[in-house]
Amino acid sequence: MNFDSKRIIPRYLFVIILMTLAGLAVISKAAYEMFFRDKYWETVRERMATQQNDIPAVRGNIYSADGQLMVGSMPVYTLRMDFVVKDPNDSIAERKLQVWRDSAFAADLDSFCLGLNHLFPDISVSEFRSKLLEGKRRGRRNLAIKHNVSYIKYKESLRLPYARHGRIKTGFYAEEIPQRQKPYGNMATRTLGSLMTTNDSARNGLELAYDSILRGINGKMHREKVRRQWLDKTDVEPVNGLDLITTIDVGMQDAAEKILERKLKEINAEIGVVVLMEVQTGDIKAIVNLTRLAPGVYAEVKNNAITDLWEPGSTFKTASMMVALEDGMVKRGDMVDVGNGQWLMHGRVMKDHNWRKGGYGRAISVDECLMFSSNVGVSRIIDEHYHDHPERYVDGLYREGVGVPFDLPFPGAGKPYVRRPKPDGSNWSKTALPWMSIGYETQIPPIYTVAFYNAIANNGRMVQPRFVREIRRDGQTLKEFPVVTVKERICKPSTLRDIHAILERVVNDPLGLGKKAGCKQFKVCGKTGTAQVADEHGSYHGSPARYMVSFAGFYPSEEPKYSCVVCIKKSGLPASGGAQAGPVFSELAQFVMAKGVFREASEAADSTSVFEQPKVAEMPQTEKGIVPDVRGLGLRDAVRLLEAQGLSVRVGGQGCVKSQSIAPGNKAVKGQTISLQLSTKE
């Protein structure tokens, strides 16, 4: 076959030239777009994908030891309107949508505003109308129509005229905002903690102590325009926070708050504290901190039991007597001369509570020193045996665990101040030891006082107070917090038996000052405390004088299960730890030992708070005005259905709905309360 170069080569050249020109055209076009239209394409890029934003993680819940939800996250909604449809390069479809929206908005505006007013009567029809018209005039993208809208009201708003056409057509939508709720109102509020209202950062309590665990990790998302629609695109999924299982028992906490508040109102006290502790584990079952805000009005404003450094008063005498017994300085049968209730000690007069009546007028035993809470008796014992070597006494206190700091999870927790004498004596006076022995010149938060008495109840083993038992995710335990032993033994067994027997006499002996803390059903061990405290200027001579009355102890005496301290700060007389703090201790002890007899824990709940739970069953068919069957549903779904029928919901337990107080099929009466009992399914 002959190759005709004259005919073929020109054709190849033509093709090559054509391809070269096409390539040059492509390169030229690309260069033009790159160097001369870069701003245009940057605008397109910005229009097609917005910057990355956070997807908030759902904050973990806080549960009580008995499975009650104490703090949880439930979303509220902000209703918004986006009046902007088209962009600088709008399409025909977008222009048509804008025309439709303008027409529908004008036609449905009045009925839409009327419907909004029906859902939210705090805002008038005219206010809604003015806000929407102004937003449209200004071309607002995210006009806020109404804040803090519940899920039920949000779903109802989607059925209103204009809004029922959907977000794409109307621009009406809701922004979901996680919100922290407490179904038991202000119960243990300073221990559980709270969040800042401005930025949801933790302020105090367990919310702050375990913020990194509860908070979770935010996800990431951006918005893209796909087929003329803006869509949210998730880049990184959020990791929701973990749940805390606390040691608090709702029933005990509720009882402690109500019993203490009643007593504070009765005596017009300034501050009241109760800490209830489980003996073997150190679990804090109840902790109450009440401050008087106005006559007869009390609330938790500070975690006094943990942060406040108070002079413990006569409850400290137990620790002093334990040192003397442990060191063999005295025995229970030894007698101490207390004279007429006044005793001159290094130039300063020590007085008993009954000195105006001539005191006891005789020598009293070591047992009676604590039974009668004799200042003279205890201070004479300590001063006579340790005056020349006060460091031995203080070493004995630390040996018992008094003054040893705990690793508590709360920021700002107070540390006990038990002064040690310096070798040169520069920080010590002759009167320091006798007054220190009866609870002055020493500052201890109430949580440390109850821990010391708990150690006596726990066969001498001091355990650290525990507030959180577990960390969980979706019901699965990820971490358990073990019982922490501070002191394996605070004293010898023989000393412990002596102290235990004396504390039992304080309450159960007819002459003991702590008899009002006793219970008929079981024996109580404990010690009263009454101490004058300084006023706001640091003076003990103000009028009226201020006092700290207290009672610390444990029960039942034979096999102790719980220890407790009650502290009440008040002004004026009478002031008596046995007569004023003792009855609070007694009533709470009786409730705890007969828990469930006096009231159900669920009665303390605030039924207006609702929480999100996982959906576990098919949604039932509902009929207007008829109570639906919500058994098997998660709490959130159940509440939606019931509140849609106008019912008020009260909740107990956690998990899915096990039972409902109003049977399905009954007529739903608006405002009627229906109780749901929840139970976690296996």
C-alpha positions in Angstrom: 0.0 0.0 0.0 1.5 3.3 -1.0 1.6 6.2 1.5 0.4 9.4 -0.1 2.3 12.0 1.9 1.0 14.9 -0.1 -2.6 14.2 0.9 -2.1 12.7 4.5 0.4 15.1 6.1 -1.7 18.2 5.5 -4.6 16.5 7.2 -2.5 15.7 10.3 -1.2 19.2 10.4 -4.7 20.5 10.3 -5.8 18.3 13.2 -2.7 19.2 15.2 -3.3 22.9 14.6 -6.9 22.5 15.6 -6.1 20.8 18.9 -3.4 23.3 19.6 -5.8 26.2 19.2 -8.4 24.4 21.4 -5.8 23.8 24.1 -4.7 27.4 23.9 -8.4 28.5 24.2 -8.9 26.3 27.3 -5.7 27.7 28.9 -6.6 31.2 28.0 -10.1 30.8 29.5 -8.8 29.2 32.6 -6.2 32.0 33.0 -8.9 34.6 32.5 -11.2 33.1 35.1 -8.3 32.6 37.5 -6.8 36.1 37.2 -9.6 38.4 36.1 -12.8 36.7 37.6 -11.3 35.5 40.9 -13.6 37.7 43.0 -16.7 36.4 41.2 -15.8 32.8 41.9 -14.9 33.7 45.5 -18.4 35.1 45.9 -19.9 31.9 44.4 -17.9 29.8 46.8 -19.0 31.8 49.8 -22.6 31.5 48.5 -22.4 27.8 48.0 -20.8 26.9 51.4 -20.8 29.0 54.6 -18.3 28.8 57.4 -18.1 25.8 59.7 -20.3 26.1 62.9 -20.6 24.1 66.0 -23.2 21.4 66.6 -23.8 21.6 70.4 -23.5 18.4 72.3 -26.3 17.4 74.6 -25.2 17.9 78.2 -25.3 14.7 80.3 -27.9 14.1 83.0 -27.4 13.9 86.8 -29.3 11.2 88.6 -29.9 10.4 92.2 -28.7 7.1 93.8 -32.3 5.8 93.7 -32.5 6.4 89.9 -34.4 9.7 89.9 -33.5 12.3 87.3 -32.3 15.4 89.2 -30.8 17.5 86.4 -31.4 16.9 82.7 -31.2 18.6 79.3 -34.4 19.3 77.4 -34.6 21.5 74.3 -36.6 24.7 74.0 -37.1 26.5 70.8 -36.8 30.0 69.3 -39.3 30.5 66.5 -37.7 32.4 63.6 -38.5 33.7 60.1 -36.2 34.0 57.1 -37.5 36.6 54.7 -34.7 36.2 52.1 -35.3 33.7 49.2 -33.2 34.8 46.3 -29.5 35.5 45.8 -27.7 37.8 43.2 -27.9 35.0 40.6 -31.4 33.9 41.3 -33.1 31.4 39.1 -36.5 31.5 37.6 -37.7 29.0 40.2 -36.4 31.3 43.0 -38.2 34.3 41.5 -41.4 32.3 41.4 -40.9 31.2 45.0 -40.5 34.8 46.0 -43.7 35.8 44.2 -45.6 33.0 45.9 -44.2 33.8 49.3 -45.1 37.5 49.0 -48.6 36.6 48.0 -49.1 33.9 50.7 -47.6 36.1 53.4 -49.9 39.0 52.6 -53.0 36.6 52.5 -52.2 34.7 55.7 -50.5 37.4 57.8 -53.6 38.2 60.0 -54.6 34.6 60.6 -51.0 33.7 61.3 -50.6 36.4 63.9 -53.9 35.5 65.4 -52.7 31.9 65.8 -49.4 33.0 67.3 -51.3 35.1 69.8 -53.5 32.1 70.7 -50.3 30.0 71.4 -48.4 32.9 73.1 -51.0 35.2 74.7 -48.3 37.3 76.4 -47.6 38.9 72.9 -50.5 40.7 71.2 -51.7 40.2 67.6 -50.6 43.7 66.7 -47.1 43.1 68.2 -46.7 39.9 66.1 -47.9 41.8 63.0 -45.6 44.7 63.5 -42.6 42.5 64.1 -43.2 40.4 61.0 -43.9 43.4 58.7 -40.8 45.2 59.9 -38.7 42.0 59.4 -40.0 41.7 55.9 -39.4 45.3 55.1 -35.8 45.0 56.2 -35.3 41.6 54.6 -34.3 40.0 57.8 -32.8 36.5 57.5 -33.3 35.1 61.1 -35.9 37.2 62.7 -36.7 35.9 66.2 -40.5 35.8 66.7 -40.7 34.0 70.1 -38.1 32.7 72.6 -38.3 29.8 75.1 -41.0 27.8 73.2 -41.8 24.3 74.4 -41.8 21.4 72.0 -45.6 21.1 72.2 -46.1 24.8 71.3 -43.5 24.5 68.5 -45.3 21.6 66.9 -48.6 23.4 67.1 -47.0 26.5 65.5 -46.2 24.4 62.4 -49.9 23.9 61.8 -50.7 27.6 61.7 -51.8 29.4 58.5 -48.8 30.2 56.3 -46.4 28.2 58.5 -48.0 24.9 57.5 -46.5 25.2 54.0 -43.1 24.3 55.4 -39.8 26.0 55.9 -38.6 25.8 52.3 -41.6 27.8 51.0 -42.2 30.1 54.0 -38.9 30.6 55.7 -40.6 29.8 59.1 -38.5 27.5 61.3 -37.4 26.8 64.9 -34.0 27.0 66.4 -33.5 24.2 69.0 -31.7 25.3 72.1 -30.7 22.8 74.9 -31.9 23.9 78.3 -31.0 22.6 81.8 -34.0 21.6 83.8 -34.5 20.2 87.4 -37.6 18.1 88.0 -37.3 18.5 91.7 -37.1 22.3 91.6 -34.4 23.7 93.9 -33.7 20.4 95.7 -29.9 20.3 96.6 -29.4 23.0 94.1 -26.0 24.2 95.4 -24.7 20.7 95.5 -26.0 19.7 92.1 -24.9 23.1 90.7 -26.2 25.4 87.9 -25.2 26.9 84.6 -24.6 30.5 83.6 -27.7 31.9 81.8 -25.6 33.8 79.2 -23.3 31.1 77.9 -24.3 27.8 79.5 -20.9 27.5 81.3 -21.0 25.7 84.7 -21.2 28.0 87.7 -20.9 25.7 90.8 -21.6 22.3 92.4 -21.3 19.1 90.5 -22.1 20.8 87.2 -18.8 22.7 87.6 -16.8 19.8 89.3 -17.6 17.4 86.4 -18.1 20.0 83.6 -15.8 18.3 81.2 -17.6 15.0 81.6 -21.1 16.4 81.4 -20.4 18.8 78.6 -19.5 16.4 75.9 -17.8 17.4 72.6 -19.4 19.7 70.1 -19.7 18.6 66.5 -19.0 20.6 63.3 -21.3 21.5 60.4 -21.6 23.9 57.5 -24.4 25.0 55.1 -24.3 24.2 51.4 -26.6 25.2 48.5 -27.8 22.1 46.7 -30.3 22.4 43.8 -31.3 25.9 44.9 -31.8 24.8 48.6 -29.7 25.6 51.6 -28.9 22.4 53.5 -27.0 21.7 56.7 -24.1 19.4 56.2 -22.6 17.6 59.2 -18.8 17.4 59.1 -18.2 15.9 62.6 -20.9 14.4 64.7 -21.2 15.7 68.3 -20.4 13.5 71.2 -23.0 13.9 73.9 -22.0 14.3 77.6 -21.9 11.5 80.1 -24.3 11.0 82.9 -23.5 11.2 86.6 -25.0 8.9 89.2 -24.8 10.7 92.5 -25.2 9.3 96.0 -28.1 11.5 97.0 -31.4 9.8 97.9 -34.4 12.0 96.7 -36.6 10.9 99.6 -34.0 11.6 102.3 -33.0 14.9 100.7 -36.6 16.0 100.5 -37.3 15.1 104.1 -34.1 16.8 105.3 -34.9 20.0 103.5 -38.5 20.2 104.8 -37.6 19.2 108.4 -34.8 21.7 108.6 -36.7 24.6 107.0 -39.6 24.1 109.4 -37.2 24.4 112.4 -35.4 27.4 110.9 -38.7 29.2 110.5 -39.8 28.3 114.0 -36.7 29.9 115.7 -36.1 32.5 113.0 -32.6 31.2 112.3 -30.1 32.7 109.8 -28.5 29.6 108.3 -29.2 25.9 108.6 -27.1 22.9 107.4 -27.8 19.1 107.4 -25.5 16.5 106.1 -26.6 12.8 106.1 -23.9 10.2 105.4 -24.0 6.4 104.9 -21.6 4.9 107.4 -19.8 2.2 105.5 -19.5 4.0 102.1 -19.3 7.6 103.0 -22.1 8.3 100.5 -23.8 11.6 101.1 -27.5 10.8 101.0 -28.7 14.3 101.8 -27.1 17.7 102.0 -29.0 20.9 102.8 -27.8 24.5 103.0 -30.5 27.0 103.7 -30.0 30.8 104.2 -32.7 33.2 105.3 -33.4 35.7 102.5 -36.4 37.4 104.2 -38.5 36.6 107.3 -39.8 33.1 106.8 -38.1 32.7 103.3 -35.1 30.3 102.9 -33.2 29.2 99.9 -29.9 27.6 99.0 -27.4 30.3 98.1 -24.2 28.8 99.3 -22.8 25.3 99.9 -22.1 26.1 103.6 -21.6 22.5 104.6 -18.6 22.3 102.3 -17.2 25.8 102.0 -17.8 27.5 105.4 -15.2 27.3 108.1 -17.1 27.4 111.4 -15.9 26.9 115.0 -17.5 23.5 115.7 -18.2 24.2 119.4 -19.0 21.4 121.7 -19.3 18.7 119.1 -15.5 19.0 119.0 -15.3 17.9 122.7 -15.6 14.3 121.5 -12.4 14.5 119.6 -10.6 16.1 122.6 -11.8 13.4 124.9 -10.8 10.7 122.4 -7.2 12.1 122.5 -7.1 11.9 126.2 -8.5 8.4 126.4 -6.2 7.2 123.6 -3.1 8.6 125.3 -4.1 7.0 128.6 -4.4 10.4 130.3 -7.9 9.6 131.8 -10.3 6.7 132.1 -14.0 6.8 132.0 -14.4 6.5 135.8 -12.0 9.4 136.6 -13.6 12.4 138.2 -13.1 16.1 137.4 -13.8 19.0 139.8 -15.9 21.6 137.9 -16.7 23.7 140.9 -19.6 26.1 140.6 -19.4 26.2 136.8 -16.6 28.7 136.6 -12.9 28.0 136.6 -10.0 30.4 136.3 -7.7 29.2 133.6 -4.5 31.3 133.1 -6.2 34.5 133.9 -9.4 33.9 131.9 -12.6 32.4 133.3 -14.0 29.2 131.7 -17.7 28.8 132.2 -20.2 26.0 132.0 -23.7 26.6 130.5 -25.3 26.5 134.0 -22.8 28.7 135.8 -25.5 31.2 136.7 -27.2 28.4 138.6 -24.1 27.5 140.5 -22.8 24.9 138.1 -22.8 21.2 139.1 -21.3 21.9 142.5 -19.4 18.6 142.5 -16.8 16.6 140.7 -18.2 14.9 137.5 -17.0 11.8 135.7 -15.4 11.7 132.2 -18.7 10.3 130.9 -20.6 13.2 132.4 -18.1 15.8 130.9 -19.6 14.9 127.5 -23.1 14.1 128.8 -23.4 17.5 130.3 -21.1 19.1 127.7 -19.1 20.7 130.5 -16.6 23.3 129.2 -14.8 23.3 132.5 -14.5 19.5 132.7 -13.2 18.9 129.2 -10.8 21.9 129.2 -9.4 21.0 132.6 -8.6 17.5 131.4 -6.8 18.7 128.3 -5.0 21.6 129.9 -3.7 19.6 132.8 -2.3 16.8 130.7 -1.1 18.7 127.6 -0.4 22.3 128.8 3.4 21.8 128.7 3.3 19.9 125.4 0.3 21.2 123.4 1.7 19.7 120.2 1.0 16.2 121.6 -2.7 17.1 121.8 -2.8 18.5 118.3 -0.9 15.5 117.0 -3.6 13.4 118.6 -6.3 15.3 116.7 -4.6 14.7 113.4 -4.0 11.1 114.4 -7.8 10.8 114.6 -8.3 12.4 111.2 -9.4 15.8 112.6 -7.8 18.4 110.5 -6.8 16.1 107.6 -8.1 17.6 104.4 -10.3 15.6 102.0 -10.2 15.6 98.2 -13.7 16.8 97.6 -14.8 17.5 94.0 -16.2 21.0 94.6 -14.2 24.1 93.6 -13.9 26.4 96.7 -14.3 23.6 99.2 -13.0 24.6 102.6 -10.1 22.9 104.4 -10.1 22.4 108.1 -8.0 24.8 110.2 -6.5 23.0 113.2 -3.6 25.1 114.4 -0.3 23.5 115.3 1.9 25.3 117.9 5.2 26.6 116.5 8.4 25.5 118.3 9.0 29.0 119.6 5.3 29.4 120.8 4.9 32.6 118.8 1.4 31.5 117.6 0.3 30.1 120.9 -1.0 31.5 124.2 -1.6 29.9 127.6 -5.4 30.0 127.0 -5.2 28.5 123.5 -5.3 24.9 124.6 -8.3 25.0 126.9 -10.5 27.0 124.5 -9.3 24.9 121.5 -10.4 21.7 123.4 -14.0 22.8 123.6 -14.3 23.8 119.9 -13.0 27.3 119.7 -9.9 28.6 117.9 -10.5 25.8 115.3 -12.4 26.1 112.1 -14.0 23.1 110.4 -16.6 22.8 107.6 -19.6 20.7 108.8 -18.8 18.0 106.2 -15.6 17.2 108.3 -17.6 17.0 111.5 -20.0 14.4 110.1 -17.0 12.5 108.7 -15.4 12.3 112.1 -18.5 11.0 113.8 -19.0 8.6 110.8 -15.6 7.1 111.6 -16.7 6.4 115.1 -19.7 4.6 113.8 -17.6 2.8 111.2 -15.5 0.9 113.7 -12.8 3.6 113.6 -12.4 3.6 109.8 -12.6 7.1 108.4 -13.9 7.3 104.8 -14.0 10.4 102.6 -17.5 11.8 101.8 -18.6 10.5 98.4 -21.0 12.5 96.2 -20.7 10.7 92.8 -20.9 6.9 92.5 -20.8 6.3 88.8 -20.3 7.8 85.3 -22.5 6.3 82.6 -23.2 6.5 78.9 -26.6 5.3 77.7 -27.1 3.3 80.8 -23.7 1.6 80.7 -21.3 2.2 83.6 -18.0 3.6 82.3 -16.4 4.4 85.7 -17.1 3.7 89.3 -15.9 5.8 92.1 -14.5 3.6 94.9 -14.9 4.2 98.7 -11.8 6.2 99.7 -10.3 5.5 103.1 -8.7 8.5 104.8 -7.8 6.7 108.1 -7.9 2.9 108.5 -8.2 3.4 112.2 -8.7 6.7 114.1 -8.0 5.1 117.6 -7.6 1.9 119.4 -10.6 -0.4 119.6 -10.8 0.1 123.4 -10.9 3.9 123.0 -13.6 3.5 120.3 -15.7 1.4 122.6 -15.4 4.0 125.4 -16.3 6.9 123.1 -19.2 4.9 121.6 -20.6 4.2 125.0 -20.3 7.8 126.2 -22.1 9.1 123.1 -24.9 6.7 123.6 -25.3 8.0 127.2 -25.4 11.6 125.9 -28.6 10.8 124.1 -30.2 8.0 126.1 -29.3 8.8 129.7 -32.1 10.8 131.3 -29.4 13.4 132.3 -27.8 13.7 128.9 -28.2 17.0 127.1 -28.8 15.2 123.7 -32.0 13.4 124.7 -34.2 15.4 122.3 -32.2 13.8 119.4 -33.2 10.3 120.6 -35.8 8.0 119.0 -38.1 5.5 120.6 -37.6 2.8 118.0 -33.8 2.7 118.1 -30.9 4.1 120.0 -28.9 7.1 118.8 -25.4 8.1 119.7 -24.2 11.7 119.4 -23.0 15.0 120.9 -24.6 18.4 121.3 -22.9 21.6 120.4 -23.6 25.2 121.3 -21.0 27.9 120.5 -21.1 31.6 120.4 -19.9 32.9 117.0 -18.4 36.2 115.9 -20.7 38.7 114.2 -19.9 40.2 110.8 -17.3 42.5 112.4 -15.5 39.7 114.1 -16.8 40.6 117.5 -18.2 38.2 120.2 -19.8 41.1 122.1 -22.5 42.2 119.7 -26.1 42.4 120.7 -27.9 40.1 120.3 -25.2 37.5 120.5 -25.0 35.0 117.7 -24.8 31.2 118.2 -24.1 28.0 116.4 -26.2 25.2 117.7 -25.5 21.7 116.4 -25.9 18.0 116.9 -23.7 15.3 115.4 -24.2 11.6 115.7 -25.1 8.3 114.2 -27.8 5.5 114.4 -28.8 2.9 115.2 -26.3 2.6 118.1 -25.9 -1.2 117.8 -25.2 -1.4 114.1 -24.8 2.2 112.7 -26.1 2.8 109.2 -26.2 6.6 109.0 -24.3 9.5 110.5 -25.6 13.0 110.5 -24.8 16.6 111.5 -27.2 19.4 112.0 -25.9 23.0 112.3 -28.1 26.1 112.9 -26.8 29.6 113.1 -29.1 32.0 115.0 -29.1 35.2 117.0 -30.2 35.6 120.6 -31.3 33.2 123.3 -32.4 30.5 123.9 -29.6 28.7 122.1 -29.2 25.0 122.6 -27.8 22.3 120.3 -29.7 19.6 122.2 -33.1 21.5 122.2 -32.9 23.1 118.7 -30.7 20.9 116.5 -31.5 17.7 118.3 -35.1 17.5 117.2 -34.2 18.0 113.5 -31.7 15.1 113.9 -34.4 12.9 115.5 -37.1 13.5 113.0 -34.8 12.9 110.1 -33.4 9.7 111.7 -36.9 8.4 112.1 -37.8 9.1 108.5 -34.6 7.5 107.2 -35.1 4.3 109.2 -38.7 4.0 108.1 -38.2 5.4 104.6 -41.2 5.1 102.4 -43.7 5.1 105.3 -44.1 8.8 105.7 -44.1 9.9 102.1 -43.1 8.8 98.6 -40.0 10.4 97.1 -42.0 11.2 93.9 -44.2 13.6 95.8 -41.2 16.0 95.9 -41.0 16.2 92.1 -41.9 19.3 90.2 -44.2 17.9 87.5 -43.7 20.9 85.2 -40.3 19.7 84.2 -40.0 17.2 81.3 -37.0 15.4 80.0 -35.8 13.6 76.9 -35.7 9.8 77.0 -35.1 7.4 74.1 -38.1 6.2 72.1 -38.7 2.6 72.8 -42.1 1.8 71.3 -44.4 2.7 68.4 -46.3 5.9 68.8 -49.9 5.1 69.5 -52.9 6.5 67.6 -54.5 9.4 69.5 -57.9 10.9 69.6 -58.7 14.5 70.7 -59.9 14.6 74.3 -59.0 11.0 75.1 -56.2 9.8 77.3 -53.7 7.9 75.1 -51.9 4.7 76.1 -48.3 5.8 76.6 -47.0 2.7 78.3 -43.7 1.5 76.7 -42.9 5.0 75.3 -39.9 7.1 76.3 -40.6 10.0 78.6 -40.3 12.7 76.0 -42.8 11.1 73.5 -45.2 10.3 76.3 -45.2 13.9 77.6 -45.8 15.2 74.1 -48.9 13.1 73.7 -50.3 13.8 77.1 -49.7 17.6 77.1 -51.2 17.7 73.6 -54.4 16.5 75.4 -54.1 19.3 78.0 -52.9 17.1 80.8 -50.3 18.0 83.4 -47.7 15.3 83.8 -45.9 14.1 87.0 -43.0 11.7 86.6 -41.3 9.2 88.8 -38.3 6.9 88.0 -36.3 6.7 84.8 -36.4 4.9 81.5 -39.7 4.1 79.6 -43.2 4.5 80.9 -44.2 1.4 83.0 -47.6 2.6 84.2 -50.0 5.6 84.0 -52.4 6.8 86.7 -55.2 7.5 84.3 -56.2 4.5 82.2 -56.1 4.9 78.4 -59.5 5.7 76.8 -60.7 7.9 79.7 -61.8 11.5 78.9 -58.9 13.9 79.2 -59.8 16.8 81.4 -57.7 19.9 80.7 -55.3 20.7 83.6 -55.8 17.2 85.2 -52.6 15.7 86.6 -51.5 12.2 85.3 -48.6 10.4 87.0 -46.2 8.3 85.0 -44.0 5.6 86.6 -40.9 4.9 84.6 -38.8 1.8 84.6 -35.7 1.0 82.6 -36.2 -2.0 80.3 -33.7 -4.8 80.4 
